[in-house]
């Protein structure tokens, strides 16, 4: 996992909204574009950044491309953040 790419991808609010949309299941590029007031080219770039960070996967079916979350990368990030935070259940008293 390229943590730098992942964090950069997560830093943008449009990309975070795309990830939230994909929580419910896979969507076509057109269905994703419909949710935003930006150009299709802009959404395409956001999708590329998310793919480069391995946060989403795409599948071509005929003339459509469908996108879905890559949950394994999200789980790795959550584990890293949890580890960084530390285990507060076992705080020693001084």
Residue frames as qw, qx, qy, qz and C-alpha x, y, z in Angstrom:
[[0.000, 0.891, 0.455, 0.000, 0.00, 0.00, 0.00],
 [0.380, 0.331, -0.030, 0.863, 1.35, 3.45, -0.91],
 [0.254, -0.632, -0.576, 0.452, 0.31, 5.28, 2.23],
 [0.103, -0.362, 0.073, 0.924, 1.21, 8.67, 0.76],
 [0.176, -0.128, -0.647, -0.731, -1.05, 8.07, -2.27],
 [0.304, -0.511, -0.804, -0.011, -3.82, 6.81, -0.02],
 [0.224, -0.588, -0.405, 0.663, -3.72, 9.82, 2.28],
 [0.001, -0.215, 0.299, 0.930, -3.57, 12.20, -0.69],
 [0.225, -0.286, -0.770, -0.523, -6.60, 10.48, -2.19],
 [0.328, -0.592, -0.713, 0.183, -8.53, 10.72, 1.08],
 [0.232, -0.318, -0.197, 0.898, -7.69, 14.41, 1.52],
 [0.146, -0.059, -0.381, -0.911, -10.13, 15.57, -1.15],
 [0.455, 0.162, 0.542, -0.688, -13.82, 15.97, -0.20],
 [0.704, 0.340, -0.269, -0.562, -15.07, 14.89, -3.63],
 [0.482, 0.272, -0.833, -0.020, -13.07, 11.67, -3.44],
 [0.116, -0.017, 0.826, -0.551, -14.36, 11.01, 0.08],
 [0.618, 0.253, 0.216, -0.713, -17.92, 11.50, -1.21],
 [0.649, 0.336, -0.583, -0.354, -17.24, 9.03, -4.05],
 [0.231, 0.161, -0.923, 0.263, -16.06, 6.47, -1.48],
 [0.349, 0.122, 0.611, -0.700, -19.22, 7.08, 0.57],
 [0.684, 0.310, -0.161, -0.641, -21.36, 6.55, -2.53],
 [0.587, 0.306, -0.735, -0.146, -19.60, 3.25, -3.19],
 [0.237, -0.215, 0.804, -0.501, -20.31, 1.98, 0.34],
 [0.709, 0.196, 0.354, -0.578, -23.73, 0.87, -0.89],
 [0.806, 0.215, 0.535, 0.134, -22.32, -1.11, -3.80],
 [0.450, -0.055, 0.479, 0.752, -20.80, -0.70, -7.19],
 [0.321, 0.804, 0.251, -0.434, -21.77, 2.19, -9.45],
 [0.671, 0.488, 0.297, 0.472, -21.09, 3.07, -13.06],
 [0.372, -0.061, 0.011, 0.926, -19.01, 6.11, -13.89],
 [0.136, -0.452, -0.408, -0.781, -22.15, 7.82, -15.17],
 [0.557, -0.662, -0.494, -0.091, -24.03, 7.15, -11.94],
 [0.574, -0.405, -0.224, 0.675, -21.15, 8.68, -9.98],
 [0.217, 0.162, 0.211, 0.939, -20.97, 11.76, -12.24],
 [0.270, -0.625, -0.533, -0.502, -24.70, 12.39, -11.71],
 [0.574, -0.646, -0.433, 0.254, -24.05, 13.01, -8.00],
 [0.468, -0.420, -0.002, 0.777, -21.76, 16.02, -8.57],
 [0.294, 0.923, 0.190, -0.163, -21.88, 19.51, -10.05],
 [0.205, -0.673, 0.537, 0.466, -18.52, 19.13, -11.78],
 [0.592, 0.503, -0.453, -0.438, -17.53, 17.88, -15.21],
 [0.997, 0.013, 0.006, -0.076, -17.29, 14.23, -16.10],
 [0.645, 0.528, -0.383, 0.398, -13.59, 14.78, -16.83],
 [0.177, -0.626, 0.492, -0.579, -13.08, 16.05, -13.28],
 [0.850, -0.268, 0.292, -0.346, -14.79, 12.98, -11.80],
 [0.922, 0.321, -0.188, 0.105, -12.75, 10.78, -14.10],
 [0.331, 0.614, -0.511, 0.502, -9.56, 12.30, -12.66],
 [0.504, -0.487, 0.464, -0.541, -10.83, 11.76, -9.10],
 [0.977, -0.007, 0.088, -0.192, -11.60, 8.13, -9.95],
 [0.739, 0.492, -0.365, 0.281, -8.08, 7.72, -11.35],
 [0.022, -0.613, 0.560, -0.557, -6.55, 9.06, -8.13],
 [0.757, -0.300, 0.367, -0.449, -8.68, 6.65, -6.08],
 [0.970, 0.224, -0.089, -0.019, -7.63, 3.76, -8.34],
 [0.483, 0.607, -0.483, 0.405, -3.94, 4.72, -8.08],
 [0.272, -0.497, 0.587, -0.578, -4.32, 4.62, -4.29],
 [0.328, -0.025, -0.942, -0.068, -5.98, 1.19, -4.67],
 [0.282, 0.093, 0.565, -0.770, -9.05, 2.44, -2.78],
 [0.729, 0.378, 0.229, -0.523, -11.40, 1.41, -5.60],
 [0.395, -0.075, 0.828, 0.391, -11.48, -1.17, -8.37],
 [0.515, 0.441, -0.097, -0.729, -13.06, -0.94, -11.77],
 [0.493, 0.117, 0.850, 0.143, -14.66, -3.51, -14.04],
 [0.293, 0.288, -0.383, -0.827, -15.59, -2.95, -17.67],
 [0.436, 0.321, 0.834, -0.107, -18.88, -4.46, -18.79],
 [0.435, 0.710, 0.493, 0.253, -19.62, -3.64, -22.39],
 [0.297, 0.647, 0.048, 0.700, -19.42, 0.12, -22.79],
 [0.462, -0.818, -0.011, -0.342, -19.77, 0.79, -19.05],
 [0.445, 0.289, -0.658, 0.534, -17.15, 0.91, -16.31],
 [0.656, -0.662, -0.275, -0.235, -18.29, 0.01, -12.80],
 [0.197, 0.535, -0.567, 0.595, -16.47, 1.05, -9.67],
 [0.777, -0.525, -0.325, -0.123, -16.45, -0.56, -6.23],
 [0.362, -0.826, 0.388, -0.191, -14.61, -0.11, -2.95],
 [0.688, 0.264, -0.631, 0.243, -11.46, -2.06, -2.24],
 [0.657, -0.704, -0.054, -0.265, -12.24, -2.81, 1.40],
 [0.889, -0.158, -0.165, 0.396, -8.92, -4.52, 2.10],
 [0.415, 0.383, -0.124, 0.816, -6.97, -1.28, 1.64],
 [0.354, -0.670, -0.028, -0.652, -9.43, 0.60, 3.84],
 [0.869, -0.469, -0.158, -0.014, -9.01, -2.06, 6.53],
 [0.750, 0.087, -0.179, 0.631, -5.21, -1.70, 6.34],
 [0.091, 0.556, -0.070, 0.823, -5.53, 2.06, 6.83],
 [0.625, -0.637, -0.091, -0.443, -7.84, 1.61, 9.79],
 [0.907, -0.282, -0.182, 0.254, -5.42, -0.85, 11.41],
 [0.549, 0.291, -0.147, 0.770, -2.51, 1.54, 10.85],
 [0.187, -0.627, 0.025, -0.756, -4.44, 4.43, 12.43],
 [0.803, -0.540, -0.148, -0.204, -5.49, 2.26, 15.35],
 [0.850, -0.085, -0.187, 0.485, -1.88, 1.18, 15.88],
 [0.306, 0.462, -0.091, 0.827, -0.71, 4.79, 15.64],
 [0.456, -0.663, -0.067, -0.589, -3.30, 5.83, 18.20],
 [0.102, 0.303, -0.832, 0.454, -2.16, 3.11, 20.59],
 [0.511, -0.383, -0.761, -0.113, -4.14, 0.89, 22.92],
 [0.198, -0.497, 0.241, -0.810, -5.89, 3.06, 25.50],
 [0.822, -0.375, -0.302, -0.304, -7.45, 0.07, 27.26],
 [0.866, -0.231, -0.263, 0.356, -4.21, -0.73, 29.04],
 [0.130, 0.800, -0.205, 0.548, -3.06, 2.65, 30.33],
 [0.655, -0.168, -0.561, 0.478, -0.72, 2.23, 33.28],
 [0.323, -0.923, -0.138, -0.157, -1.24, 4.37, 36.34],
 [0.515, 0.444, -0.404, 0.612, 1.82, 6.17, 37.62]]
